[in-house]
């Protein structure tokens, strides 16, 4: 497996979540306390203030940073836009916000190398946990500092708990606590706890504005100017197509829907190659599209 940088920055961090997937309320709670006191996670009374155990404090801190809600324990502009009391969706009640966080987790600079590997480098649609573990080991082989197998397995368990609805008849009480990201339905199980598949194609709870904003941000990461092919948006590493598991047609449909209300983006055809084009600064345009959706 070739894992060269390709202008996509991924930090080789593994198992920093302390085995805990993100829980309901954690991201908002971590954001609010860090907004009042950026040193809160390092204080002895942090477990009391957050209402969780010491290891969970570390996990909340990690997830807030990984989702780019916090940067060096200070609220980011994105964090404030989304989670301030007057923000877009402070309590993450709209599944669109979970899709946005999922995108933020995986876009540069990604601090969840196992997540990056599973969604971008691993290309099978149907798989077992052993298949994913092999992919993580292949990725590890190209790293200067190689994590131990136990760290890879912790990440793999966390990924599956984060995105797959848990069977209450199997496992421990810990397994029953679903992550909010289960709502995305992006990974499904065959029911035996061993076989899984990515749900590829359009998603009912993934608004076109989120898709198009991600496409615009991806063009910046790729250094594109005013146009990028739908193929790149669908299949290149770090692309919305891979991160959201969307088909080319699903991406085109999302762009066409946004085009109906925003003339800054449109599809063009160049010698039979369908391309996504835009007329403004892509980051500014992405911000406008997201603000329009939430407002």
N, C-alpha and C positions, 0 to 999 in steps of 0.2 A: 504493500500500500504506500503510495507516494503522498507525503504530507508536507511538501514544501510550502512555504509561506503564501505565495501567490497573492501578495498584498492584503491578505486576511490575517489579522493579528489574533493569535490564540495563546493565552498563558497556560503553561502546562501544570495547572492546578488540579489536584485530585482529592476527593474525600474530605473537603473542607466544610461540608455540611453537617459533620458530626453524626451522620446516618439519618438525619431528619429531613424529610422533604418539606417544602414550604406549606404552612398550615393557614387556615382561614384566620385573618386578622393579624398575622405576623408582620406583613410588609408595612401596613399602615401603622402598627404599633411601633415598629423599629424606626420608621421615618419620623413620627411625631416626637419620640423621645430624643432622637438625634438632633432634631430641629431645635429643641430646647437646650440640649447639652451634648455636644459632639463627642464628649469623653464618656458618655453613659455606659457604653459596652465594656469599658475597662474598669469601672468602679466596682468595689466589693458588693455594693447593694444592688447591682444590676439585676440579679435574679428576682429581687423583691420588686423593683420598679417595672420589670417586664412581666412578672408573674409566671416565670418559668424556671427550669433548672439551669445550672451553670452551662452545661453543654448546649442547651437550647439557646442561650444567650449568644454563644459563638455562632450557632447556626443562623439565627436571625440576622446577625451582623453580616455573615457571609452572603445570605440571600439578598439582603438590601444592596450590598455592593455588586453582586453578580447581575442583578436586574438593573443596575445603574440608577437606582433610586438614591444611593449615597455614593459619594466619591471621597475616600479617606474620611469616612464617617460624617461628611457634611452633605446636606441635601443638594442634589443636582437640579438643574433647571427642569429636566424631565420629571424628576420626583415631585417638584413643586407644582408643575403643570397638572400632573395626574392626581396627586394625593393631598394637596392643600385643601382645607375645608371648603374653599370656593373653587377647587380645581375640577378637572374633567370628571373624575369618578373616585372620590376619596375613599370609598369603602369597597371598591372593586365589585360593584353590583352588576355591571355589564360584562358579559363574557368577552366583548371586544377588548376590554382592558387586559384580560388575561392573555389574549392573543398578542397584544402589544407588549406585555411583559415577556412572553415567550420569545418574541422577536428580539427584544432588548437583551435578553440573556445570551442569545447566540450571535448578535452582531458584534463587530469589533468595538472594543477589545474584549473578547470572550474570556471569562474567568472560569469556565466550566468545560474543560477539555473533553471529558467523556460525553457530555451533551453534544458538543460540536461534532465529535466523531460519529455518534449514533445518527444524528440528523443530516450530516453533510457527507461524510466519507463512506458510511455504510449504505449501500444502494439497494439491497434486497427489500422487497415489500413484505414477504412472509418470512418469519424467522423464529428462532428459539433464543432463550437467554444465553445458551452456549455460543450461538452465532455472534451475538453482540459481544460476548467476552473475548472471542477470537479477534473481532475487529478492534477492540480496545488494546489487546496485546500487540496486534500489528502496528497500531499507532504508537504504542510505547516503544517499540523497537527502533523508532527513528528519533527518539528523544535523547538528549545528552544526559539528563538525570532521569532515571527510570523508576517509576513508582512500583511498589510491591503489588503482588496479585491481590492481596486483601483490600488494598485501596481501590483497585479496579472493580472488584466485586461489590464493594460498598456503593460505589457510584452507580453500578448497574442496577442494584436493588433499589436505590433511590430513584433512578429514572423510571423504573417500572411502577413504583409506588406513586410517583408524582403524576403520571399520565394515564395509568390503567386503573379502572374501577376494581376495587378489591372484592374478592369473594368472601363474604362473611362466614362461610362454612370452612374456610381454609385459613390457617395461620394463627397469629396471635392478635391480641387486642390492638397492638401497634399497627397491624395491617388493616384494621377496620377504619382507621382515621383517614378518610380520603383527602387528597389534596384538592384545592380549588381547580387545579389544572386538569383534573379528570373531565371537567365540563367541555374541554376542547375536543375530546373524542378522537384525538389524533393517533393514538395507539389502542388497538383493541385486542382482546384475548379470545382464544377459541374456547375458553371455559375450563381448560384443564390446568391452567397455571404454568404451562410450558411452551405453548405455541401462541405467537402474536402476529399482528400485521399492522402496517401503517394504513390509515384510511386516506387514500389518495384521491384528490378531486376537490370540488367546491364543498364548503362547509356552511351550513345554514346560519351558524352563529359567528361567522367571520365576515364582518362588513367589508365591502369593496374599498372603503376609505383606508382601512388598516392595511390592506394589501397594497394599494397604490402608494401610500406613505412609505411602506417598507421598500417598494421598488425604487422610489426616489432616493432613499437613504443608501440602498445598495449601489446605485449608480455613482454615488460619491465615493464609497469604499473602493469601487473599481476605477475611479478616476475618469469616468465618462463625462462628456460635456453636455450634449443636448439630446442624445439618443442612445438606445441600447436595444439589442435584439430580444425578442420574447424568448428565444431559445436560451440566452444567457440568464434571463430572469427566472427560467424554469429549472435549469440543470447545473449551473455553475455553483461552485462551493460558496456557501454563505448566502445563496440566493433565496428570495421569498418562496420560490417553487419548492426547494428542498426543505427549508425551515418550516413552512406551512403544509408541505406535502400537497402541492397544487399542480394540476395539469396545465399545459399551455393554454387550453381553451378557458380554464377557470381564471387564469391571469388576464387573458384578453377580455373576458366578460366583466371582470372587476374594473379594468381600465375604461371600458366603454360606459359602464354605469356612472363612474366619476366624471367622465367627459361630458355627460349630460348636464352637469351642474357646475363644471369648472373647465373653462376653455384653455387652461394652462397646460393640460395634458391631453394627448391624443395618440391614436395608433396610425402608423404610416406604413406604406408598402414600397420597398425598394428592391426592384428586380426579383420580386416574389418572396422577399424576406420581410416578415412582419416585424416592425420595430415599435418600441415605446418612445415617444418623443415628448419633450416638455419645453416650455418657453421661458421659464424663470429659474432663479437659483433653486436647485432641487430641495435643499433643506428648508428654505423659506416656504416653498410650495407644499412640502410635506406637513409643516406646521400648520399652514392655513387649512389644508384638507382635514387634518385631525381636529382642529378647532371647530371647523364647520360641522363635523360629525357629532362632536360632543355638545355643541351649543345648539 
